[in-house]
Amino acid sequence: MRVGSLLRFRWTAFANSKARQQYVPQHKPVLEDDIKRLEDFLLSKPNVLVLTGAGISTESGIPDYRSEGVGLYARTNHKPIQHMEFVKSSAVRKRYWARNFVGWPSFSATQPNATHHALARFEREQRVQAVVTQNVDRLHTKAGSKLVVEVHGSGYVVKCLSCEYRIDRHEFQSILSSLNPAFQDAPDMIRPDGDVEIPAEYIDNFRIPECPDCGGDLKPEIVFFGDSVPRARLDEIAALVYNSDGLLVLGSSLLVFSGYRVVLQTKDLKLPVAIVNIGDTRADHLADIKISAKCGDVLPKLFDYRSAKSVS
């Protein structure tokens, strides 16, 4: 590789890294003693259940909602979609799918980071039982984790609200693209802060296909705000908690009850809870171990820690 090409390559890699870090809140360096404490916790509890939140995906370039200064609430006027609004209003559905259509290529191209890969390795090494995630980004699966329960569903599947029809989101993107040729300039609608800004006339004219089986409305297989997590999924998570010997929470403030519930179930069984998160969480008072740090500074160093120390 020539010098000029090498410099461009390094600058591109640096720029991409900076872009991924723009959604990570300010944080302090992790302490070596904290890494050791968490490693000892996992060594003594080889059947730990892992609960992950939006904080582990910020390092991949997906913003969370609440982080001070960098979350979606702080950077944009974007608010999460409400379930009943989506169900009742065709205008809301048009606006949602238009934004989703524009943002999908970038969202679906997002890659797992070191935390996702570390958890996949821990599963292979039988250090953790399973991952329960509040995220809809499929990054755990992309990283190689096999046993993943998606509390809030996935953005990679589209389903009918009236029947059992389902379609892969990539295939649905192709259908939307064919129905909306005016959106050829869609990439230009993504703002520098990652939000999507679509002219009103585009949204008004955006076309959404009906369910081919029953003519019903289609939505992503995501539990929107105001909707309920399916009972079967809650039962599956409860069984994982019951069969675990502890819980490790990563990158979640636990303000959403679907995550906090898992902590409460764990403590009801008198099992230990460890939390790694930048900033406070709703369950800090219940944690046996709380580490205020970036997950990417902690998880990849576990079980490599002692060998690294001996080498140094």
C-alpha positions as CSV (number, residue, x, y, z in Angstrom):
1,M,0.0,0.0,0.0
2,R,1.4,3.4,-1.0
3,V,2.0,6.1,1.7
4,G,-0.9,8.3,0.4
5,S,-3.3,5.4,0.4
6,L,-2.1,4.2,3.8
7,L,-2.7,7.7,5.3
8,R,-6.1,7.9,3.8
9,F,-6.9,4.4,5.1
10,R,-5.8,5.4,8.6
11,W,-7.7,8.7,8.5
12,T,-10.9,6.8,7.4
13,A,-10.5,4.3,10.2
14,F,-9.9,7.2,12.7
15,A,-13.0,9.1,11.4
16,N,-15.2,6.0,11.6
17,S,-14.0,5.3,15.1
18,K,-14.7,8.9,16.1
19,A,-18.2,8.7,14.5
20,R,-18.9,5.5,16.5
21,Q,-17.8,7.2,19.8
22,Q,-20.0,10.3,19.4
23,Y,-22.9,8.6,21.1
24,V,-20.9,7.3,24.1
25,P,-21.4,9.5,27.2
26,Q,-18.5,11.0,29.1
27,H,-17.0,8.5,31.4
28,K,-14.0,7.8,33.6
29,P,-11.3,5.2,32.9
30,V,-12.1,1.8,34.4
31,L,-10.1,0.7,37.4
32,E,-8.1,-2.5,37.3
33,D,-9.6,-3.6,40.6
34,D,-13.1,-3.3,39.1
35,I,-12.1,-5.6,36.2
36,K,-10.7,-8.1,38.7
37,R,-13.9,-7.9,40.9
38,L,-16.1,-8.6,37.9
39,E,-13.9,-11.4,36.6
40,D,-14.0,-13.1,40.1
41,F,-17.8,-12.7,40.1
42,L,-18.1,-14.5,36.7
43,L,-15.6,-17.2,37.8
44,S,-17.7,-17.9,40.9
45,K,-21.0,-17.8,39.0
46,P,-20.5,-19.7,35.7
47,N,-24.2,-19.8,34.9
48,V,-24.8,-16.0,34.9
49,L,-27.5,-14.5,32.8
50,V,-26.6,-11.3,31.0
51,L,-29.0,-8.4,30.5
52,T,-27.9,-5.8,27.9
53,G,-29.3,-2.3,27.1
54,A,-28.7,0.5,24.6
55,G,-25.4,1.4,26.3
56,I,-23.6,-1.5,24.8
57,S,-24.5,-0.5,21.2
58,T,-23.5,3.2,21.5
59,E,-19.9,2.1,20.7
60,S,-21.2,0.7,17.4
61,G,-22.7,4.0,16.5
62,I,-26.3,3.5,17.6
63,P,-27.4,6.2,20.0
64,D,-29.4,5.5,23.2
65,Y,-32.3,7.6,24.3
66,R,-31.4,9.1,27.7
67,S,-27.6,9.6,27.9
68,E,-26.8,13.2,28.8
69,G,-25.6,15.3,25.9
70,V,-25.4,12.4,23.4
71,G,-28.7,10.5,23.6
72,L,-31.6,10.9,21.2
73,Y,-33.5,13.0,23.6
74,A,-30.6,15.4,24.0
75,R,-29.5,15.7,20.4
76,T,-32.7,15.6,18.4
77,N,-36.4,16.3,18.6
78,H,-37.0,12.6,17.8
79,K,-39.3,10.8,20.3
80,P,-40.0,7.1,20.4
81,I,-43.1,5.9,18.5
82,Q,-46.1,5.1,20.7
83,H,-47.9,1.8,20.0
84,M,-51.4,3.1,19.9
85,E,-50.5,6.0,17.7
86,F,-49.0,3.6,15.2
87,V,-52.0,1.3,15.3
88,K,-54.7,4.1,15.0
89,S,-53.1,6.6,12.7
90,S,-52.2,6.1,9.0
91,A,-50.3,9.4,9.1
92,V,-48.2,8.2,12.0
93,R,-47.5,4.9,10.1
94,K,-46.4,6.8,7.0
95,R,-44.1,9.1,9.0
96,Y,-42.6,6.1,10.9
97,W,-42.0,4.0,7.7
98,A,-40.6,6.9,5.8
99,R,-38.0,7.6,8.5
100,N,-37.3,3.9,8.9
101,F,-36.8,3.5,5.2
102,V,-34.3,6.3,5.0
103,G,-32.4,5.1,8.1
104,W,-32.5,1.4,7.4
105,P,-29.3,1.0,5.2
106,S,-27.2,2.7,7.9
107,F,-28.9,0.9,10.8
108,S,-28.7,-2.6,9.2
109,A,-25.0,-2.1,8.3
110,T,-24.0,-1.5,11.9
111,Q,-21.5,-4.0,13.2
112,P,-21.0,-5.5,16.6
113,N,-18.3,-4.0,18.9
114,A,-15.8,-5.5,21.3
115,T,-18.5,-6.0,24.0
116,H,-20.7,-8.0,21.7
117,H,-17.8,-10.2,20.6
118,A,-16.7,-10.7,24.2
119,L,-20.1,-11.9,25.2
120,A,-20.2,-14.3,22.3
121,R,-16.8,-15.6,23.4
122,F,-18.0,-16.0,27.0
123,E,-20.9,-18.1,25.7
124,R,-18.6,-20.4,23.7
125,E,-16.4,-20.7,26.8
126,Q,-19.5,-21.5,28.9
127,R,-18.9,-18.6,31.2
128,V,-22.4,-17.2,30.7
129,Q,-25.8,-18.8,30.3
130,A,-27.5,-16.6,27.8
131,V,-28.1,-13.0,26.8
132,V,-31.4,-11.2,27.3
133,T,-31.3,-7.9,25.4
134,Q,-33.5,-4.8,25.4
135,N,-32.0,-3.9,22.0
136,V,-33.6,-4.5,18.6
137,D,-30.3,-4.2,16.6
138,R,-29.4,-7.9,16.3
139,L,-25.8,-7.1,17.1
140,H,-25.5,-10.0,19.6
141,T,-26.5,-12.4,16.8
142,K,-24.1,-10.8,14.3
143,A,-21.3,-11.3,16.9
144,G,-22.0,-15.0,17.2
145,S,-24.1,-15.3,20.3
146,K,-26.5,-18.2,20.0
147,L,-28.9,-18.0,22.9
148,V,-30.3,-14.5,22.7
149,V,-33.7,-13.4,23.9
150,E,-34.8,-10.1,22.4
151,V,-37.1,-8.5,25.0
152,H,-38.5,-5.8,22.7
153,G,-38.3,-7.9,19.5
154,S,-36.2,-7.1,16.4
155,G,-36.1,-4.4,13.8
156,Y,-35.1,-7.1,11.3
157,V,-38.6,-8.6,11.0
158,V,-41.8,-7.0,9.8
159,K,-45.2,-8.5,10.8
160,C,-48.9,-8.0,10.1
161,L,-51.0,-6.5,12.9
162,S,-54.0,-8.7,11.9
163,C,-52.6,-12.1,10.9
164,E,-49.5,-14.2,11.1
165,Y,-47.7,-12.8,8.0
166,R,-44.1,-12.0,8.5
167,I,-41.3,-10.7,6.1
168,D,-37.6,-10.1,6.4
169,R,-36.9,-6.4,6.8
170,H,-34.3,-6.4,4.0
171,E,-36.9,-7.8,1.6
172,F,-39.4,-5.3,2.9
173,Q,-36.9,-2.5,2.1
174,S,-36.8,-3.6,-1.5
175,I,-40.6,-3.4,-1.7
176,L,-40.6,0.1,-0.2
177,S,-37.9,1.2,-2.6
178,S,-40.0,0.0,-5.6
179,L,-43.1,1.8,-4.3
180,N,-41.3,5.1,-3.5
181,P,-38.9,5.9,-6.4
182,A,-38.9,9.6,-5.3
183,F,-36.8,8.6,-2.3
184,Q,-33.7,8.0,-4.4
185,D,-32.1,10.9,-2.6
186,A,-32.9,9.4,0.7
187,P,-29.3,9.3,2.1
188,D,-29.2,13.1,1.9
189,M,-32.1,13.2,4.4
190,I,-29.9,11.9,7.2
191,R,-28.6,14.8,9.3
192,P,-25.1,15.0,10.7
193,D,-26.5,14.1,14.2
194,G,-27.9,10.9,12.8
195,D,-31.5,12.0,12.9
196,V,-33.7,11.9,9.7
197,E,-35.2,15.0,8.3
198,I,-37.8,14.3,5.6
199,P,-39.8,17.0,3.8
200,A,-43.5,16.9,4.5
201,E,-44.5,16.2,0.9
202,Y,-42.3,13.1,0.8
203,I,-44.0,11.7,3.9
204,D,-47.5,12.6,2.5
205,N,-46.7,10.7,-0.7
206,F,-44.9,7.7,0.9
207,R,-46.5,4.4,0.0
208,I,-46.7,1.5,2.4
209,P,-47.8,-2.0,1.1
210,E,-50.6,-3.8,2.7
211,C,-50.3,-7.3,4.1
212,P,-50.4,-9.6,1.0
213,D,-52.4,-12.2,3.0
214,C,-55.1,-10.1,4.7
215,G,-54.7,-6.5,3.7
216,G,-53.8,-5.5,7.2
217,D,-51.2,-2.9,8.4
218,L,-47.5,-3.9,8.7
219,K,-45.2,-2.9,11.6
220,P,-41.7,-4.0,12.7
221,E,-41.7,-6.8,15.2
222,I,-40.7,-4.3,17.9
223,V,-42.4,-3.7,21.2
224,F,-43.2,0.0,20.9
225,F,-43.6,2.2,23.9
226,G,-47.1,1.6,25.4
227,D,-47.2,-2.0,24.1
228,S,-46.6,-5.2,26.2
229,V,-43.9,-7.7,25.9
230,P,-45.5,-11.1,24.8
231,R,-46.3,-13.3,27.8
232,A,-44.4,-16.3,26.3
233,R,-41.2,-14.1,26.1
234,L,-41.6,-13.0,29.7
235,D,-42.0,-16.7,30.8
236,E,-38.8,-17.6,28.8
237,I,-36.8,-14.9,30.6
238,A,-38.2,-15.9,34.0
239,A,-37.1,-19.4,33.4
240,L,-33.6,-18.3,32.5
241,V,-33.4,-16.2,35.7
242,Y,-34.6,-19.2,37.7
243,N,-32.0,-21.5,36.2
244,S,-29.1,-18.9,36.6
245,D,-26.8,-18.3,39.5
246,G,-26.7,-14.5,39.1
247,L,-27.3,-11.6,36.7
248,L,-24.9,-9.3,34.9
249,V,-26.4,-6.0,33.6
250,L,-24.5,-4.2,30.8
251,G,-25.3,-0.7,29.4
252,S,-28.8,-0.2,30.8
253,S,-30.2,2.5,33.1
254,L,-33.0,0.0,33.8
255,L,-35.5,2.8,33.7
256,V,-37.7,0.7,31.4
257,F,-39.6,-1.8,33.5
258,S,-39.0,-4.8,31.2
259,G,-35.3,-4.6,32.2
260,Y,-35.8,-3.7,35.8
261,R,-38.2,-6.6,36.2
262,V,-35.3,-9.0,35.4
263,V,-33.3,-7.5,38.3
264,L,-36.2,-7.8,40.7
265,Q,-36.8,-11.5,39.7
266,T,-33.1,-12.2,40.3
267,K,-33.1,-10.6,43.8
268,D,-36.3,-12.4,44.7
269,L,-34.3,-15.6,44.3
270,K,-31.6,-14.1,46.5
271,L,-29.1,-14.2,43.6
272,P,-26.3,-11.6,43.1
273,V,-26.5,-8.8,40.6
274,A,-23.5,-7.0,38.9
275,I,-24.0,-3.9,36.9
276,V,-21.6,-2.2,34.4
277,N,-23.0,1.1,33.2
278,I,-21.9,4.7,32.6
279,G,-23.9,6.7,35.3
280,D,-26.6,5.7,37.7
281,T,-29.2,3.0,37.2
282,R,-32.6,2.3,38.7
283,A,-31.2,-0.8,40.4
284,D,-28.0,0.5,41.9
285,H,-29.4,-0.1,45.4
286,L,-29.9,-3.7,44.5
287,A,-26.4,-4.3,43.0
288,D,-23.8,-6.5,44.7
289,I,-21.2,-5.0,42.3
290,K,-21.6,-1.7,40.4
291,I,-19.0,-0.5,38.0
292,S,-19.5,3.0,36.5
293,A,-17.6,2.5,33.2
294,K,-17.9,2.0,29.5
295,C,-18.7,-1.7,28.8
296,G,-16.1,-1.7,26.0
297,D,-13.4,-0.8,28.6
298,V,-14.4,-3.8,30.8
299,L,-15.8,-6.8,29.0
300,P,-13.0,-7.4,26.4
301,K,-10.4,-7.4,29.2
302,L,-12.1,-10.1,31.3
303,F,-10.2,-13.4,31.4
304,D,-7.4,-11.8,29.5
305,Y,-6.6,-9.7,32.5
306,R,-4.3,-12.1,34.4
307,S,-2.2,-13.0,31.3
308,A,-1.9,-9.4,30.4
309,K,-0.7,-8.5,33.9
310,S,1.8,-11.4,33.9
311,V,3.3,-10.3,30.6
312,S,3.6,-6.7,31.8
